[in-house]
Amino acid sequence: MAVHLSGSADVLFQGDSITAAGRELGDDTDLGHGFVRLVADSLATSQPTSQVHNRGVGGDRASDLLQRWSRDTLALRPAVLSVLVGINDTWRRYERGEETSSQAYEDTYRELLRQSAVQGTRFVLIEPFLIPVHPEQWARREDLDQRIQVVRRLAEEFDASLLAADGLLHQAARELGDPRAITDDGVHLTAEGHGVLARAWLRLVG
């Protein structure tokens, strides 16, 4: 079931550094300077009674979200929960040798959603993505593609709205003629990349 905002609805964004986008972790009112901020600015006009919260934390994997889920998600009881997590599960395999299987990722992600579903929360699941800017990064697709499939299965299982961000951002990079127009390092988005993601989120939910 597609998520549509109407009236007053608290919206919570959860994830890693792409969601956090430089937000001050000690300030719960800070929305960062990325796609969450852009979404909030738009909703301030179209849905002025809705409140937007950002609890993204840089470096987080699905298991890290689970450790802080009660405090940073369940306690807020959002009407709509948007989740983007998975790239760090892939990244640490290649950068640090810390491997999280796709099954463990799926089990953890499912538990996050299960706990929130009990509260009647509706979900927007954003695919993790990788837009390679170096040739060697293409090898990481083998791991990430499995996680993208997990997110798609969970969106079906929990009747969530799915934002197919990986293909969307790849297409935007192709249209702009350079992946670095979208991302500096393959993962973290430029202002243009955040704009692409924010517009897609608003089209999906609006």
C-alpha positions in Angstrom: 0.0 0.0 0.0 1.4 3.4 -1.0 2.0 5.8 1.8 0.2 9.1 1.4 0.5 12.0 3.8 -2.7 13.8 4.8 -3.4 16.1 7.7 -1.0 15.9 10.6 1.6 13.1 10.5 4.9 12.7 12.2 7.5 11.4 9.7 10.7 9.8 10.9 13.8 9.2 8.7 16.2 6.5 9.9 19.4 5.3 8.5 23.1 6.1 8.2 25.2 9.0 7.1 23.2 9.5 3.8 20.2 10.2 6.0 22.1 12.1 8.7 23.8 14.3 6.1 25.8 16.2 8.7 23.1 16.6 11.3 24.3 17.4 14.9 23.8 14.2 16.8 23.2 16.1 20.1 20.4 18.2 18.6 17.2 16.2 17.8 15.8 19.2 15.9 18.6 19.2 13.4 17.5 17.7 10.1 21.0 17.8 8.4 21.6 19.3 5.0 20.5 16.5 2.7 17.4 14.9 1.3 15.6 14.9 4.7 16.0 18.6 5.0 14.7 19.1 1.4 11.7 16.8 2.1 10.9 18.7 5.4 11.1 22.1 3.6 8.6 20.9 1.0 6.3 19.4 3.6 6.4 22.6 5.6 4.5 24.2 2.7 2.2 21.3 1.6 1.7 19.6 5.0 2.4 22.4 7.6 1.1 20.4 10.5 3.4 17.4 9.8 6.6 17.1 11.9 9.8 15.6 10.4 12.5 14.0 12.5 15.9 12.8 11.4 17.7 10.1 13.4 20.2 9.0 10.9 23.7 8.2 12.3 26.8 7.9 10.2 28.3 4.5 9.8 25.2 2.6 11.0 24.4 -0.9 9.8 21.0 -2.6 10.2 22.3 -4.1 13.5 23.3 -0.7 14.8 19.8 0.6 14.1 18.4 -2.3 16.1 20.5 -1.4 19.1 19.0 2.1 19.2 15.5 1.3 17.8 13.6 1.6 21.0 15.0 5.0 21.9 15.3 6.6 18.4 12.3 5.1 16.7 9.7 3.4 18.9 9.7 6.2 21.5 8.8 8.7 18.8 5.8 6.6 17.5 6.0 8.0 14.0 3.0 7.7 11.6 5.4 7.3 8.7 8.9 5.7 9.0 11.4 6.1 6.1 14.4 3.7 6.3 17.6 3.7 4.3 20.2 1.3 5.5 22.5 -1.4 4.0 25.5 0.3 2.3 27.6 0.1 5.5 26.8 -3.6 5.7 28.4 -3.9 2.3 31.1 -1.3 2.8 32.6 -2.9 5.9 32.9 -6.3 4.1 35.4 -4.7 1.7 37.0 -2.1 3.8 37.4 -3.9 7.1 36.7 -7.5 6.4 33.5 -7.4 8.6 31.0 -9.4 6.8 27.2 -9.4 7.5 25.4 -12.0 5.4 22.4 -11.0 3.4 20.3 -13.3 5.6 21.5 -11.7 8.8 20.8 -8.3 7.3 17.3 -9.4 6.3 16.5 -10.9 9.7 17.6 -7.7 11.4 15.8 -5.4 9.0 12.6 -7.5 9.4 12.8 -7.2 13.2 13.1 -3.4 12.9 10.0 -3.3 10.8 8.1 -5.8 12.9 8.6 -3.8 16.1 7.4 -0.6 14.4 4.5 -2.3 12.6 3.0 -3.1 16.0 2.5 0.6 16.5 0.6 1.0 13.3 3.5 2.7 11.5 3.5 2.9 7.7 6.8 2.4 5.9 8.8 3.9 3.1 11.8 1.7 2.4 14.6 3.2 0.3 16.9 0.8 -1.5 20.6 1.1 -0.5 22.6 2.2 -3.5 26.1 2.4 -5.0 27.0 4.6 -7.9 30.6 3.6 -8.7 33.0 6.4 -9.3 36.1 4.0 -9.3 36.2 0.8 -11.5 37.0 -1.4 -8.5 33.7 -0.4 -6.8 31.7 -2.4 -9.3 32.8 -5.6 -7.6 30.9 -4.5 -4.5 27.6 -4.7 -6.5 27.7 -8.5 -5.9 27.1 -7.9 -2.2 24.9 -4.8 -2.4 22.5 -6.3 -5.0 21.6 -9.0 -2.5 20.6 -6.4 0.0 18.6 -4.5 -2.5 16.6 -7.6 -3.1 16.1 -8.0 0.6 14.6 -4.5 0.8 12.3 -5.3 -2.1 11.1 -8.5 -0.4 10.5 -6.6 2.9 8.6 -3.9 1.1 6.2 -6.5 -0.2 6.0 -8.3 3.1 5.2 -5.2 5.1 3.1 -3.5 2.4 5.5 -0.6 2.3 6.2 2.0 -0.3 9.4 1.2 -2.1 11.8 3.9 -3.3 14.0 2.2 -6.0 16.8 4.6 -5.3 19.6 2.5 -6.9 18.3 2.6 -10.4 17.0 6.1 -10.0 20.4 7.5 -9.1 22.2 5.5 -11.7 19.9 7.0 -14.3 20.4 10.5 -13.0 24.2 10.0 -13.2 23.8 8.8 -16.8 21.7 11.8 -17.7 24.2 14.2 -16.1 27.1 12.5 -17.8 29.2 11.9 -14.7 28.5 9.8 -11.6 30.4 12.5 -9.6 27.5 14.9 -10.3 25.5 12.6 -8.0 28.0 11.3 -5.5 31.6 12.2 -4.5 32.6 8.7 -3.5 29.9 6.3 -4.9 27.8 6.5 -1.7 27.6 10.0 -0.2 25.4 12.3 -2.3 26.1 15.7 -3.7 23.5 18.4 -3.4 22.3 17.3 -6.8 22.0 13.7 -5.6 20.1 14.7 -2.5 17.8 16.7 -4.7 17.1 13.7 -6.9 16.3 11.5 -3.8 14.1 14.1 -2.1 12.0 14.7 -5.2 11.5 11.0 -5.7 10.5 10.6 -2.0 8.0 13.4 -2.4 6.6 11.9 -5.6 6.2 8.6 -3.9 4.6 9.8 -0.7 2.8 13.0 -1.8 
